[in-house]
Amino acid sequence: MDLRAIGMGLAFALMWSSAFTSTHIIVAQAPPLASLSFRFLISGVLGIVLALALGQSWRLNRAQWRATILFGICQNALYLGFNWVAMTTVAASVAAIIASTMPLIVGALGWIVFRERLSPLGLFGLIAGFAGVAIIMGARLQGGVDPYGLMLCVFGALALAVATLTVRGASSGRGGVLMVVGVQMLIGAAVLAVVSVLTETISVNVTPKLATAFIYTVLVPGLAATWIWFQLVGRIGAVRAATFHFLTPVFGVAIAAVVLGEPLDWHDALGVAVIAGGILAVQLSKQKAVR
């Protein structure tokens, strides 16, 4: 892994983690699914326009279309949809911590369902990672965290695990990375718009804080972070790229504490450290298996 890949991974992790804080600001003043759909509409159109300007084609092959549609539904509509609704009742740091368990879920499903071999380091990482979640969530549940919001975050993490498995198929082919990013965002926008019409009442409290958070979410975690992720996977592969997810709970909790003033205690610090170590151990064990 070269210095450029490390820089891309750190930038992705920071951008990705910051989305939980900006999302929390948005959903406090606007309906979550309608806001998310509008975000994807803007990001998708921008992505496609930029892709066309760079000479990229919208003529994707059949495998690319299948992977892009699945990715758009699983990550954009399901993962982010669940999380945006959840953050109307749970803290941004909780959502960030649950989302960060995606590599652990992928590893656990591969071992339990698909009977993939798991090294002692990988097994240790799984146990440590989920133990870290238990430490944090045990304390949060006693403090009154909303169980429904927590459940939605878990469903979102499961959807993100499925989405991650489709990245390689979506990022290889004739279209181009930016074109694929734009298309999968429009797919998410369409799905969420339908659900929003059926389930939400549109009521928006327009403020400078909401506008700033929305614009930031569209451009930085929405467009830039997704583009960097596809580039990173293409450069070093999905297994190595996923290693940077171990930074999500660290950055996510820290940003929420600084920007939103969310309280932290020793349970959070210990749990985040254990989760990050567990995720790193799982990803390192996968790298050794690939070699």
C-alpha positions in Angstrom: 0.0 0.0 0.0 1.7 3.3 -1.2 1.4 6.7 0.4 -1.2 7.9 -2.1 -3.5 5.0 -1.2 -3.0 5.7 2.5 -3.9 9.3 2.0 -7.0 8.4 0.0 -8.0 5.9 2.7 -7.6 8.5 5.5 -9.5 11.1 3.4 -12.3 8.7 2.7 -12.6 7.6 6.4 -12.7 11.3 7.6 -15.3 12.3 5.0 -17.4 9.2 5.5 -17.4 9.6 9.3 -18.3 13.3 9.1 -21.6 12.4 7.4 -23.2 11.1 10.6 -22.8 14.6 12.2 -24.1 16.6 9.2 -27.0 14.1 8.8 -28.0 14.6 12.4 -28.2 18.3 11.8 -30.4 17.8 8.6 -32.9 15.3 10.0 -33.6 17.6 13.0 -35.0 20.2 10.6 -36.3 18.2 7.6 -37.9 14.8 6.8 -35.1 12.3 6.5 -36.0 10.3 3.4 -37.1 13.3 1.3 -33.9 15.1 2.3 -31.8 12.1 1.4 -33.6 11.6 -1.9 -33.0 15.2 -2.8 -29.3 14.9 -1.8 -28.9 11.9 -4.1 -30.7 13.7 -7.0 -28.3 16.6 -6.8 -25.2 14.5 -6.3 -26.2 12.1 -9.0 -26.8 14.8 -11.6 -23.5 16.5 -10.7 -21.7 13.2 -10.9 -23.1 12.3 -14.4 -22.5 15.8 -15.8 -18.9 15.7 -14.6 -18.5 12.2 -16.0 -19.8 13.3 -19.4 -17.5 16.3 -19.3 -14.5 13.9 -18.7 -15.6 11.8 -21.6 -17.0 8.9 -19.6 -19.8 6.8 -21.1 -23.2 6.0 -19.7 -23.2 2.8 -21.7 -22.4 0.3 -18.9 -22.2 -3.4 -19.6 -24.8 -5.8 -18.2 -22.7 -6.8 -15.2 -22.0 -3.2 -14.4 -25.7 -2.3 -14.5 -26.6 -5.2 -12.2 -23.9 -4.3 -9.7 -24.6 -0.6 -9.9 -28.3 -1.0 -9.3 -27.7 -3.4 -6.4 -25.2 -0.9 -4.9 -27.6 2.0 -5.3 -30.4 0.1 -3.6 -28.3 -1.4 -0.8 -26.0 1.5 0.1 -28.0 4.5 -0.8 -31.7 3.5 -0.3 -31.3 1.0 2.5 -28.1 1.7 4.4 -28.4 5.5 4.3 -32.2 5.4 4.4 -32.2 3.4 7.6 -29.5 5.6 9.2 -31.1 8.9 8.3 -34.4 7.8 9.8 -32.6 6.3 12.8 -30.8 9.6 13.5 -34.1 11.3 14.2 -34.0 9.4 17.6 -30.4 8.3 18.2 -27.1 10.1 18.5 -24.8 10.5 15.5 -22.0 8.7 17.4 -24.3 5.6 17.8 -25.0 5.5 14.1 -21.3 5.8 13.3 -20.4 3.0 15.7 -23.0 0.6 14.3 -22.1 1.4 10.7 -18.4 0.7 11.4 -19.2 -2.9 12.2 -19.8 -3.6 8.5 -16.4 -5.4 8.0 -17.1 -7.5 11.1 -20.5 -8.5 9.7 -18.9 -9.4 6.4 -16.3 -11.5 8.1 -18.9 -13.2 10.4 -21.2 -14.0 7.5 -18.4 -15.4 5.4 -17.3 -17.7 8.3 -20.8 -18.8 9.4 -22.8 -18.9 6.2 -20.2 -19.5 3.5 -17.8 -21.6 5.6 -14.8 -19.4 4.7 -11.6 -20.2 6.6 -10.9 -17.7 9.4 -7.5 -17.4 10.9 -6.9 -17.0 14.7 -6.3 -13.3 14.1 -9.5 -12.9 12.2 -11.5 -14.8 14.9 -9.9 -12.7 17.6 -10.9 -9.6 15.6 -14.5 -10.6 15.3 -14.8 -11.4 19.0 -13.1 -8.1 20.0 -15.1 -6.0 17.6 -18.5 -7.2 18.7 -17.3 -7.1 22.3 -16.5 -3.4 21.8 -20.0 -2.8 20.4 -21.5 -4.6 23.5 -19.5 -2.4 25.8 -20.8 0.8 24.2 -24.3 -0.3 23.6 -24.7 -1.8 27.0 -24.0 1.6 28.6 -26.0 3.5 26.0 -29.1 1.3 26.5 -28.9 2.0 30.2 -28.7 5.6 29.4 -31.9 5.5 27.3 -30.9 5.1 23.7 -33.9 4.4 21.4 -34.1 0.6 20.6 -36.0 1.3 17.4 -33.4 3.7 16.1 -30.7 1.2 17.1 -32.4 -1.6 15.2 -32.6 0.6 12.1 -28.8 1.2 12.3 -28.2 -2.5 12.5 -30.4 -3.1 9.4 -28.4 -0.4 7.7 -25.1 -2.0 8.5 -26.3 -5.3 7.0 -27.3 -3.5 3.8 -23.9 -1.8 3.7 -22.2 -5.2 3.9 -24.1 -6.4 0.9 -23.3 -3.1 -1.0 -19.6 -3.5 -0.3 -19.6 -6.9 -1.9 -20.8 -5.3 -5.2 -18.2 -2.6 -5.5 -15.7 -4.5 -7.6 -18.4 -5.3 -10.2 -19.7 -1.8 -10.3 -16.3 -0.1 -10.6 -14.9 -2.2 -13.5 -16.1 -1.9 -17.1 -16.7 0.6 -19.8 -18.5 3.4 -18.1 -16.0 5.1 -15.7 -16.0 5.5 -12.0 -17.7 8.9 -11.8 -20.5 7.8 -14.1 -21.1 4.7 -12.0 -21.2 6.9 -8.8 -23.7 9.3 -10.4 -26.0 6.5 -11.7 -26.1 4.6 -8.4 -27.0 7.8 -6.6 -30.0 8.5 -9.0 -31.1 4.9 -8.3 -31.1 5.6 -4.6 -32.9 8.9 -5.1 -35.7 7.3 -7.1 -36.3 4.5 -4.5 -36.2 6.9 -1.6 -38.6 9.4 -3.3 -41.3 6.7 -3.6 -40.9 5.7 0.0 -40.9 9.3 1.2 -44.1 10.1 -0.7 -45.8 7.1 0.9 -44.6 7.6 4.5 -43.6 11.2 5.2 -45.1 14.6 5.6 -42.9 17.3 4.1 -42.1 20.0 6.7 -38.8 21.8 6.5 -37.4 24.4 8.9 -35.1 26.3 6.5 -32.1 27.8 8.4 -28.4 28.6 7.5 -27.3 25.7 9.6 -29.5 23.3 7.6 -28.4 24.7 4.3 -24.7 24.4 5.3 -25.1 20.9 6.5 -27.0 19.8 3.4 -24.5 21.4 0.9 -21.6 19.8 2.8 -23.3 16.4 2.8 -24.0 16.5 -0.9 -20.5 17.5 -1.9 -18.2 15.9 0.6 -19.5 12.6 2.1 -22.0 12.2 -0.8 -19.9 12.8 -3.9 -16.3 13.1 -3.0 -16.1 10.3 -0.5 -17.9 7.8 -2.8 -15.6 8.7 -5.7 -12.5 8.3 -3.5 -13.9 4.9 -2.3 -14.3 3.6 -5.9 -10.8 4.9 -6.8 -9.3 3.3 -3.7 -10.9 -0.1 -4.4 -9.6 0.1 -7.9 -6.1 0.9 -6.7 -5.6 -1.5 -3.9 -8.6 -3.9 -4.0 -11.8 -4.2 -1.8 -10.1 -6.2 1.0 -7.3 -3.7 1.6 -9.6 -0.7 1.1 -12.0 -2.0 3.7 -9.2 -1.8 6.3 -9.8 2.0 6.6 -13.3 1.3 8.0 -11.6 0.7 11.3 -11.2 4.5 11.6 -15.0 5.1 11.2 -15.9 4.7 14.9 -12.9 6.8 15.9 -13.6 9.7 13.6 -17.4 9.4 13.8 -17.5 9.7 17.6 -14.8 12.4 17.7 -16.6 14.6 15.1 -19.9 14.2 16.8 -18.4 15.2 20.2 -16.7 18.3 18.8 -19.5 19.6 16.5 -22.6 18.4 18.2 -21.3 18.3 21.8 -22.4 14.7 22.2 -21.3 13.4 25.6 -18.6 10.7 25.9 -17.5 8.5 28.8 -15.0 5.8 29.4 -17.3 3.1 27.9 -17.3 5.0 24.6 -13.5 5.4 24.6 -12.9 1.8 25.5 -15.5 0.4 23.1 -14.3 2.5 20.1 -10.7 1.4 20.7 -11.7 -2.3 20.9 -14.0 -2.0 17.8 -11.2 -0.3 15.8 -8.7 -3.0 16.8 -11.1 -5.8 16.0 -11.9 -4.4 12.5 -8.2 -3.9 11.8 -7.4 -7.5 12.9 -10.2 -8.9 10.7 -8.9 -6.9 7.6 -5.3 -7.8 8.2 -6.3 -11.5 8.5 -8.1 -11.2 5.1 -5.0 -9.6 3.5 -2.8 -12.5 4.7 -5.4 -15.0 3.3 -5.3 -13.3 -0.1 -1.6 -13.6 -0.3 
